[in-house]
């Protein structure tokens, strides 16, 4: 048994709960070396996972600096896939920073032994053509040992936690930017845990349903996570009219 990690966006988890990980071209597929289609991409092992974070950083830099070979993507992708790729590029361009761009990304974990048809020649850029069922997937979270509350499920924080707890891991591109966050996890106050997709969706139904045009709960979840709020405080964001006039007030407080 060994741990593999797949990166996805927060709002995709409800769909994955229903349909599992399908070998299709998704929002993060453009980050792979070949812009591959018909594959589920993942990283195999802890070192590969933190290296994948550097892949995200490098791709972001390439987009911002105009070093993406659009002709290659357009030539190799279908019209529908290329539209997904262009949407991903547009999201990076308007994000304002690397941290903003990855703020709604989470890590899904699964046992690498649950798939047989796989290519792990490059562990940080591994892939399989197999379907991965939802019951095999878990969401990575960080919890406090003090009160067992959930502190975060963000990709950035999981990355920083892994570095803090595994000093033997090689540092990747831009690691120095997160030294403060990494140091926060060096003490023994936190641990990594996992939630099934079903458990996660029960806690955060806003990440699996349509977002209101006037109230943006997914933004409230992002703001709450970024500010280190507990699950109870995030629940307050979900209640909206009961504790506050609307979720937008919580968003405003974090701006």
N, C-alpha and C positions, 0 to 999 in steps of 0.2 A: 504494500500500500504506500502510495506517495501522493502528496497534495498537488493539485493543479488549479490554476486560477484563471478565470475568464472575466474580463472587464466589460461592464455594460452600464447603461444609463439607468438612473433611478426609476424613471417612468416606464422602463421596459420590463420591470420585474413581474408585473401582473400578467403580461403577455407570455413571459417565459414560464410562469406558473401554469398557465393553460396549455402551452404548446411545447415546452422544453426548449433546449437550444437546437435550432434548426441549422443545417449546413447551408446558409445563404449569405449573400452579401449584406452586411449590416453597417451601422453608422461608424464603427471603428475599423472596418475592414480596410480602409484606405491606409492605415498605419502599417500594414504588412508589406514586406519587401516587394511582393508581386501583385498587390491589390487583388488578392485571390478571391475567387467566387466558389460557391458550393462547398465551403469549408467552415468549420467552427475553429476559430483561433483561440489559443490559450498559452499560458506559460507553465512549464513543468518544473516544479520545485521552487524554493524560496529565492535562490540567487537569480533564477530566470525571472521571477516575478518582479523583483526590484529592478532588474535590467529592463523589463518591459516598460516600467515607469519612465526610464530614460528614453525609450523609443517614442513614447508619447511626447516628451520634451523636445526631442529632435524633430519630430514631425511638425510640432507647433512652430518651432523656429524656422523650418523650411518654408512653411506656408507664409509666415509673416515676412520672411525675407525673399519671397517670390521664387523659391528654388524647387517647386513642384513641377514635374513633367506632365502637364495636363494632356498633351497629345497622346502619351502612353496610356493614361487612364481611359481616355476617350476611345482609343483604339481597341482596348482589351475588355471593356465593360459593355454590357447591354445598355440600352437607353434608360431603363429603369434604374439600373445599378449606378450609372453615371450621374443620374439625378440625385441619388443618395449621397454619392461622393461630393457633388457640388454643394449640397446642403451642409455637409460636415465642414467643408472648407469655409463656407460663409459663416458658420457658427464660430470658427476659430478667429476669423477676421474681425468679427464684431465683439468678441469676448473681452478684449481689453487687457488680458493677462493670461498666462498659462494656468495659474491657480483658478481663475474664474472659469476657464474652459473645462477643467476637470472636476469642478466643484460638485457636479451631480453624477459623477461616476462612482460605482461601487465594485467590489470584488466578489465574484461568485466562486466558491470552492467545490471541487469534486475529486474523488479518488481516481487517479490516473489508470488504475487497473480495471475500471469499469468500461474502458474502451479498448478495442483491439486494433482497429484500422487507424493508425496514427503515424505522424511524422514528427519526431522529436530530435532531429539532427541538430537543429538550433533550438534549445530548450526555451529561450525567450520568445521564439517565433514558431512555436509548435502548432500543429493543426490536425484535425481529423475530419473525415467525410461522414462520420457517424452522427446520428441523432443522440443527444444526451437528455434523458427524461428528467422532468422537474424534481422527482423524488430523490435524484442523485445529487442535487445541487443545494448548496447552503450559502447564505449571505454572511460574509465576514463582518464582525462587529468588534468594537473595543468596549470593555466594561470596567467600571471602577471596583476595586476590591473593598473600598470603604463601605459602600452601600449597595453594591451589585447592580448599579444603574448603568444603562447603556450610555456611553459618552459619545460615540461616533460610529458611523458606518462608511465614512468617506474614503475614497481611494487614497487620497493624500495622507490621511492619518494612519491608515493600515500600512502604507509604505514606510512612514516614519517609525511606526511601532516595530515593524520587522527589522529595520536597521538598528533601532535601539536595543532590541533583545538578541540580535545576532551580529555582534561586532565583527565576526569573521567574514561577513558578506562584503564583496568588493563595492566600493562606492561608484555610483553612476553619474551621468551627466546632470549637473545642476544640484547635486546633493547638498552642497554648501548653502543653498538658498533656504534649506529646511532644517538647519542645525538646531535652531531654537525649538522647533517642534519635536525633533528627534530627542533632544535632551530632556524634554518634558516626560518622555516615556521611558527614560533610562532607570528611573526608580522602580520600586516594586508595587506601585499604586494601581497598576492597570494590568489587564490580561485580555487576550484575544479569545473570542467565543464565536459561536455560529448560530444562526437561526435558519430554520427551513423556510422555503419561499412562502409557504402558507402562513407561518408565524409572522414573517416580516410584513406580508400584505395585510394581516389582521391589525398589526400595530400601526401601519402607515397606509391606510386605504387610499389616501389622496395620491399616492404614487402609482396607483393602478387604474385610476378612473380619469374621465375627462376633467380638465381644469376650467373653473368658472372664468368668464371674461373679466369679472370685477374682483373676485377673490382668488388669489393664487396660492393655494396651500402648499404646492410643491416648492415655491419660493420661500415660504415660511419654514418648511422643513430644512431647506438648505441653510437659511439664516440661523436657525436654531442649532443645527449641527456645527456650523462654523463658529458659533459663539460658545460652544461647549455646554449647551443646555442639556438637562436630563430628559429621559423619556417622558416623565410626568409633565415637564414644561412644554415639550412638544405636543403632548396630548392636549394641553390647554390651547395650543394653536389650532388644533383640529376642532375644538368645540365652538370657536368663533363667537357667536352671539351670546353664549352663556357667560363667558368670562370677559370678553371684549366686544366692541361693537362689530368688528370683523377681523379676519386674519390679516388684512392689510395693515392694521395698526401694529402688529407684531413685526411685520416687514419694515415698517417705517422706523421702529425703535432701533433696528439693527443697521440702518443706513447712516 
